[in-house]
Amino acid sequence: MVSITESRDTMPGKSVRLRGKNQVTIPTDVIEQLQLKEGEQLEVAIENGRIVLIPVITIERDQAWFWTEEWQKGEREADEDIKAKRVKSFKNPEEAIKWLDSDEADSWVNEDK
């Protein structure tokens, strides 16, 4: 599994008590602000003598490819193409294949070059 850390806003510190079995109750307003749910994963870090809890999203290893910079770059390019209406729709796979083999497809692909 791969963990991705989410960035969050800051808020004034809260005082909590360390209880048995090293448990701490996170104040409700903190839970609400971060929209945390029971069972979610938190990373524990020490920064400058402070304990820092960082909400993380866990992604299954076989899904991690989607979050690589290379794949995300392609996703951003696709979003830009959709917004600029540089897309083509087809009724079925055969129609798409026929178009891909056409001169129109060749000229359409080379428009930006």
C-alpha positions as CSV (number, residue, x, y, z in Angstrom):
1,M,0.0,0.0,0.0
2,V,1.1,3.6,-0.7
3,S,0.1,6.5,1.6
4,I,-0.6,10.0,0.3
5,T,-0.6,12.8,2.8
6,E,-3.3,15.4,2.5
7,S,-2.5,19.0,3.2
8,R,-4.8,20.7,5.8
9,D,-5.4,24.2,7.2
10,T,-4.1,25.1,10.7
11,M,-6.1,25.9,13.8
12,P,-5.2,26.9,17.4
13,G,-3.9,24.2,19.6
14,K,-6.1,22.1,21.9
15,S,-5.1,20.4,25.1
16,V,-5.8,16.7,25.4
17,R,-4.8,14.1,28.0
18,L,-2.7,10.9,27.4
19,R,-4.8,8.0,28.8
20,G,-4.2,4.3,29.4
21,K,-2.7,2.3,26.6
22,N,-1.3,5.6,25.2
23,Q,-4.7,6.7,23.9
24,V,-5.6,10.3,23.1
25,T,-9.1,11.6,22.2
26,I,-9.0,14.1,19.3
27,P,-11.4,17.0,20.0
28,T,-14.6,16.9,18.0
29,D,-14.1,20.3,16.3
30,V,-10.7,19.0,15.0
31,I,-12.4,15.8,13.7
32,E,-15.1,17.9,12.0
33,Q,-12.7,20.4,10.5
34,L,-10.6,17.6,9.0
35,Q,-13.7,15.6,8.1
36,L,-12.2,12.5,9.7
37,K,-14.2,9.3,10.1
38,E,-13.7,6.5,12.6
39,G,-11.1,4.0,11.3
40,E,-9.3,6.4,9.1
41,Q,-5.5,6.2,9.1
42,L,-3.3,8.9,10.6
43,E,0.5,9.1,10.3
44,V,2.3,10.0,13.5
45,A,5.4,12.2,13.2
46,I,7.7,14.1,15.6
47,E,8.5,17.6,14.4
48,N,10.6,19.9,16.6
49,G,9.7,18.0,19.7
50,R,5.9,18.0,18.8
51,I,3.7,15.1,18.1
52,V,2.0,15.6,14.7
53,L,-0.9,13.5,13.4
54,I,-1.3,13.6,9.6
55,P,-4.4,12.3,7.9
56,V,-3.4,9.9,5.0
57,I,-5.2,8.2,2.3
58,T,-4.1,4.6,1.7
59,I,-4.1,3.4,-1.9
60,E,-3.8,-0.3,-2.8
61,R,-0.5,-1.0,-4.5
62,D,-2.2,-2.2,-7.7
63,Q,-3.9,1.3,-8.0
64,A,-0.8,3.4,-7.2
65,W,0.1,3.8,-11.0
66,F,-2.9,6.2,-11.3
67,W,-1.2,8.6,-8.8
68,T,2.2,8.7,-10.5
69,E,3.2,12.1,-11.8
70,E,3.4,10.8,-15.4
71,W,-0.2,9.5,-15.3
72,Q,-1.5,12.6,-13.6
73,K,0.1,14.7,-16.3
74,G,-1.8,12.7,-18.9
75,E,-5.0,13.2,-16.9
76,R,-4.5,17.0,-16.8
77,E,-3.8,17.0,-20.6
78,A,-7.0,15.0,-21.2
79,D,-9.0,17.5,-19.0
80,E,-7.6,20.4,-21.1
81,D,-8.5,18.6,-24.3
82,I,-12.0,18.0,-23.1
83,K,-12.4,21.7,-22.1
84,A,-11.1,22.8,-25.5
85,K,-13.5,20.3,-27.2
86,R,-10.5,18.5,-28.8
87,V,-12.4,15.2,-28.4
88,K,-14.2,12.9,-30.8
89,S,-17.2,10.6,-29.9
90,F,-18.2,7.3,-31.6
91,K,-21.3,5.2,-31.6
92,N,-19.4,1.9,-31.4
93,P,-15.8,0.5,-31.5
94,E,-16.0,-0.3,-35.2
95,E,-16.7,3.4,-36.0
96,A,-13.8,4.5,-33.9
97,I,-11.4,2.0,-35.6
98,K,-12.6,3.1,-39.0
99,W,-12.0,6.7,-38.1
100,L,-8.5,6.0,-36.6
101,D,-7.5,4.5,-40.0
102,S,-8.8,7.5,-41.9
103,D,-6.9,10.5,-43.4
104,E,-9.1,12.7,-41.2
105,A,-7.7,11.1,-38.1
106,D,-4.1,11.7,-39.4
107,S,-4.8,15.4,-40.1
108,W,-6.7,15.8,-36.8
109,V,-3.8,14.4,-34.7
110,N,-1.2,16.6,-36.6
111,E,-3.2,19.9,-36.1
112,D,-1.2,21.0,-33.0
113,K,2.2,20.1,-34.5
